[in-house]
Amino acid sequence: MSRIKICGMMRPEDISYVNEALPEYAGFIFAENRRRTLTPEYALELRQMLDKRIKAVGVFYDQSLDFIEKVIKMDMLDLVQLHGHESEEFVLNVKRFGLPVIKAFKIEGPDDLKRAKNSPADYCLLDNGDGGTGKRFDWSVLEGFDREFFLAGGLDCENISAALEKYAPFAVDVSSGVETGGAKDPDKIRRFVVSVRRKAHTDTH
């Protein structure tokens, strides 16, 4: 069964929406100068409202080891996601802080998939761009990719079933696809989660 990550928590309402839907992961963005960027202190407040069954993922983008370590030491994260141009050495250094690491890759062709497959990160995330473009990459390049992966980029309630059917990702990652007017939409979150769960139920019957 594919797991679900709802990324870009910004408000207490967003937390209540995911607490109702219960995806496996909720994402908190610490990357600088993004629309959904949070301060560590505010993220901690939101994290404390999050259902304990949901794992918190901190999303970083080309930020220092010191900053990442500072956020980890605030004891609010279950996983770290590196969404920039971090090297393999950097990934290994972050892993030493003791949390599983997701490394994101911008997928434009086979070479990008090769880098993702060989990454020392615990998980790879395959995306269209450097920081949440909300657009799909050419999913056909995934044929034969034999490492578990998070699929991101342009997913929504309309195309999620096809993505699950054809590529069976370890997890799916959505943010703008469950928003309306730039804010998390509880109905879209509910529909997205139901679509993923329904596909899993169908596969086991």
C-alpha positions as CSV (number, residue, x, y, z in Angstrom):
1,M,0.0,0.0,0.0
2,S,1.4,3.4,-0.9
3,R,1.9,5.8,2.0
4,I,0.7,9.4,1.8
5,K,2.6,12.6,2.6
6,I,0.7,15.9,2.8
7,C,3.3,18.6,2.6
8,G,3.2,22.3,3.5
9,M,1.5,22.5,6.8
10,M,1.0,26.2,7.6
11,R,-1.9,26.7,10.0
12,P,-3.6,25.0,12.9
13,E,-6.5,24.3,10.5
14,D,-4.1,22.3,8.3
15,I,-3.2,20.2,11.2
16,S,-6.8,19.5,12.0
17,Y,-7.4,18.5,8.4
18,V,-4.6,15.9,8.3
19,N,-5.5,14.7,11.8
20,E,-8.9,13.8,10.4
21,A,-7.5,12.2,7.2
22,L,-4.5,10.4,8.9
23,P,-1.9,10.3,6.1
24,E,1.3,8.6,7.2
25,Y,3.4,11.8,6.9
26,A,2.9,15.6,7.2
27,G,5.5,18.0,5.8
28,F,6.8,21.1,7.5
29,I,8.9,23.4,5.2
30,F,12.0,25.1,6.5
31,A,13.5,25.9,3.1
32,E,14.0,29.7,2.9
33,N,11.8,32.1,1.0
34,R,9.0,29.7,0.1
35,R,5.4,30.5,0.4
36,R,4.9,27.8,3.0
37,T,8.2,28.4,5.0
38,L,7.9,28.1,8.7
39,T,10.2,29.2,11.6
40,P,11.3,26.3,13.7
41,E,9.5,27.7,16.7
42,Y,6.1,27.9,14.9
43,A,6.6,24.5,13.3
44,L,7.1,23.1,16.8
45,E,3.7,24.6,17.9
46,L,2.0,23.0,14.9
47,R,3.8,19.7,15.4
48,Q,2.5,19.5,19.0
49,M,-1.0,19.6,17.6
50,L,-0.3,16.8,15.1
51,D,-1.8,13.3,15.7
52,K,1.0,11.1,17.0
53,R,0.2,8.5,14.4
54,I,1.4,10.9,11.7
55,K,5.2,11.3,11.2
56,A,6.5,14.8,10.8
57,V,8.9,15.5,7.9
58,G,11.1,18.5,7.9
59,V,11.9,19.8,4.4
60,F,15.2,21.6,3.9
61,Y,16.8,23.2,0.8
62,D,20.5,23.7,0.6
63,Q,20.7,24.7,4.3
64,S,23.5,24.3,6.7
65,L,24.2,21.2,8.7
66,D,24.1,23.4,11.8
67,F,20.6,24.6,11.0
68,I,19.3,21.1,10.3
69,E,20.8,19.9,13.5
70,K,19.2,22.7,15.4
71,V,15.8,21.8,14.1
72,I,16.3,18.1,14.8
73,K,17.4,18.9,18.4
74,M,14.0,20.6,18.9
75,D,12.6,17.0,18.9
76,M,9.8,17.6,16.5
77,L,10.8,15.6,13.4
78,D,10.6,12.0,12.5
79,L,12.3,12.3,9.1
80,V,14.4,14.8,7.2
81,Q,13.8,15.7,3.6
82,L,16.6,17.3,1.6
83,H,15.1,19.0,-1.4
84,G,18.0,21.0,-2.8
85,H,21.4,20.2,-4.4
86,E,22.8,18.4,-1.4
87,S,25.8,16.0,-2.1
88,E,26.0,12.4,-1.1
89,E,28.5,13.4,1.6
90,F,26.0,15.9,2.9
91,V,23.2,13.3,3.0
92,L,25.6,11.0,5.0
93,N,26.3,13.8,7.4
94,V,22.6,14.4,8.0
95,K,22.0,10.7,8.6
96,R,24.5,10.9,11.5
97,F,21.9,13.0,13.3
98,G,19.9,9.8,13.7
99,L,16.8,10.4,11.6
100,P,15.8,8.7,8.3
101,V,16.6,11.0,5.3
102,I,14.6,11.5,2.2
103,K,16.6,13.0,-0.7
104,A,14.6,14.7,-3.5
105,F,15.7,14.5,-7.2
106,K,14.5,16.6,-10.1
107,I,13.8,14.0,-12.8
108,E,14.5,15.0,-16.4
109,G,15.9,11.7,-17.7
110,P,17.7,8.4,-17.0
111,D,20.8,10.1,-15.4
112,D,18.6,11.6,-12.7
113,L,17.1,8.3,-12.0
114,K,20.5,6.7,-11.7
115,R,21.6,9.3,-9.1
116,A,18.3,8.7,-7.2
117,K,18.8,4.9,-7.3
118,N,22.4,5.2,-5.9
119,S,21.7,7.8,-3.3
120,P,22.8,6.9,0.3
121,A,19.5,8.4,1.6
122,D,17.0,6.1,3.2
123,Y,14.4,7.1,0.7
124,C,14.4,9.0,-2.6
125,L,11.7,11.4,-3.7
126,L,11.2,11.9,-7.5
127,D,9.9,15.4,-8.4
128,N,9.5,17.7,-11.3
129,G,11.5,20.6,-9.9
130,D,13.7,22.1,-7.2
131,G,11.0,23.1,-4.8
132,G,7.4,22.1,-5.3
133,T,6.4,23.3,-8.8
134,G,3.1,21.5,-8.6
135,K,3.8,20.1,-12.1
136,R,4.4,16.5,-13.3
137,F,7.5,15.2,-14.8
138,D,7.3,12.5,-17.5
139,W,6.3,9.5,-15.5
140,S,7.1,7.2,-18.3
141,V,10.8,7.3,-17.4
142,L,10.0,5.4,-14.2
143,E,9.5,2.2,-16.2
144,G,11.9,-0.4,-14.6
145,F,13.0,1.9,-11.7
146,D,13.7,-0.7,-9.0
147,R,14.1,1.4,-5.8
148,E,11.2,2.3,-3.5
149,F,10.4,6.0,-4.0
150,F,8.2,8.9,-3.0
151,L,6.4,10.3,-6.1
152,A,5.8,14.0,-6.1
153,G,5.0,16.8,-8.5
154,G,1.6,17.6,-9.9
155,L,-0.4,14.9,-8.0
156,D,-4.0,15.6,-7.3
157,C,-7.4,13.9,-6.7
158,E,-7.8,13.3,-10.5
159,N,-4.5,11.7,-11.4
160,I,-3.5,9.8,-8.2
161,S,-5.3,6.6,-9.2
162,A,-3.4,6.4,-12.5
163,A,-0.1,7.0,-10.8
164,L,-0.7,4.3,-8.2
165,E,-2.0,1.8,-10.8
166,K,1.0,2.2,-13.1
167,Y,4.0,2.9,-10.8
168,A,3.0,1.7,-7.3
169,P,5.2,4.2,-5.5
170,F,6.3,3.6,-1.9
171,A,4.6,6.9,-1.1
172,V,2.9,9.8,-2.8
173,D,3.6,13.4,-1.8
174,V,1.1,16.2,-2.4
175,S,0.8,19.9,-1.5
176,S,-0.7,22.3,-4.0
177,G,-2.8,19.4,-5.4
178,V,-4.9,19.5,-2.1
179,E,-5.1,23.3,-1.9
180,T,-7.7,25.8,-3.1
181,G,-6.6,29.4,-3.4
182,G,-3.2,28.6,-1.9
183,A,-4.7,27.1,1.3
184,K,-5.1,23.5,2.3
185,D,-8.6,22.3,1.4
186,P,-10.1,19.7,3.8
187,D,-12.3,18.2,1.1
188,K,-9.4,17.7,-1.4
189,I,-7.3,16.2,1.4
190,R,-10.1,13.8,2.3
191,R,-10.7,12.8,-1.4
192,F,-7.0,12.3,-2.0
193,V,-6.5,10.1,1.0
194,V,-9.6,8.1,0.2
195,S,-8.4,7.6,-3.4
196,V,-5.1,6.1,-2.2
197,R,-6.7,3.9,0.4
198,R,-9.4,2.7,-2.0
199,K,-6.7,1.7,-4.5
200,A,-4.9,-0.3,-1.7
201,H,-8.2,-2.0,-0.7
202,T,-8.9,-2.9,-4.3
203,D,-5.4,-4.4,-4.7
204,T,-5.9,-6.7,-1.7
205,H,-9.3,-8.0,-2.8
